[in-house]
């Protein structure tokens, strides 16, 4: 079998950046700023921003904050609500499953 193109090097790098950021957001206890994401992922700021923009467009991330002094934009995982893993959410210290199981 011959060479199979998987896209440009830039597109491949951006996809890897998206995955790294999505992993960081999923593991974070609270929403992260752009600066925090560049530190945790060791990505360049411009690459991080492009990847975040694509995550926002695809609905994999959510932006909170006003983006103004004292309230910077912060990013969080949009696919799994806070304190929820595999359909289980913690409410008032009690784990509950979202499929109607009390």
GIZIGI-V819924 format. One record per backbone hydrogen bond with DSSP energy under -1.0 kcal/mol. NH is the residue of the N-H (numbers start at 1). CO is the residue of the C=O. Records with the same first field share a line. If there is no record, write none. Layout:
NH=CO + CO
This chain:
12=8
13=9
14=10
15=11
16=12
17=13
18=14
19=15
20=16
21=17
22=18
23=19
24=20
25=21
26=22
27=23
28=24
32=75
37=33
38=34
39=35
40=36
41=37
42=38
48=44
49=45
50=46
51=47
52=48
53=49
54=50
55=51
56=52
57=53
58=54
60=55
61=55
62=76
64=74
67=71
68=71
71=68
74=64
75=32
76=62
78=60
84=81
85=88
88=85
89=96
90=83
91=94
94=91
96=89
98=87
